Amino acid sequence: MDEDATRWNARYEDLLAGEPTRPIGLDPLAVPAGGLCLDVACGLGAQAVWAAQNGFDVVALDVSDVAVAATRQFAHLHQVEHLVDARVYDVDVGLPTDVLGECDLVICQKFRDVRLYPSLVSALSSDGVLVVTVLSVIGAESESGPFHSPPGDLVLAFRELDVDIVSHHEANGLATLLARRRGGH
C-alpha cells in the first residue's frame, strides 16, 4: 500500500476535481434510483459527487489520502458531504465488508485489477448496476503498458461472473463494460 499511496499522492497533489461527472459508459436508462454507490479508486471524487447529486449514499475508496481529502473537499463544495463517505482504503486487500451485497451502483473508472472483478460483483445488490472503464490497447494514442487491457478483456473477465452484460465498448484507448447483477430487472 505504501508504494501505491506514495505514487498516487504525488499524482493527485496539485490536481483539482473539475466538475461532477457521470461515469463513462453509464447509460442513463441503467442508473438505479438511488441507494448505495461504491466508487472504487475514486481519485478526486468527480463520479462520487455526481452519484451523491443523483440521490446515492456513496462510499468512495482510494489508496491516496490526498485523493480522499480532495474528494471530501469536492463533496463539501457541492454540498453533498453528508452523502459521501470517502475512505483511504487499499483495494489490494479486497473491498470493505460493509458494502458487500449492498451496492445499487458500483463505479470503477480507469483502475484495472482483474483480481478485484469478482469483489466488484460481490458488492452489488440483487438489482445492482456495475460500470467499469479501463485503459485499453484499442485506439490508444500512445504506447500501451501493463495497465492497458487487451481486446475483449472486460467481457472475458465478467462473462463468467454473476452479471448480465448490458453493453461493452472499446475505442480511443478505453474499454467500458456496463453490467447488471444477474436476476435483476
Secondary structure, 3 states (H helix, E strand, C coil): CHHHHHHHHHHHCCCCCCCCCCCCCCCHHHCCCCEEEEEECCCCCHHHHHHHHCCEEEEEEECCHHHHHHHHHHHHHCCCHHHEEEEECCHHHCCCHHHCCCEEEEEEECCCCHHHHHHHHHHEEEEEEEEEEEEECCCCCCCCCCCCECCCHHHHHHCCCCEEEEEEEEECCEEEEEEEECCCC
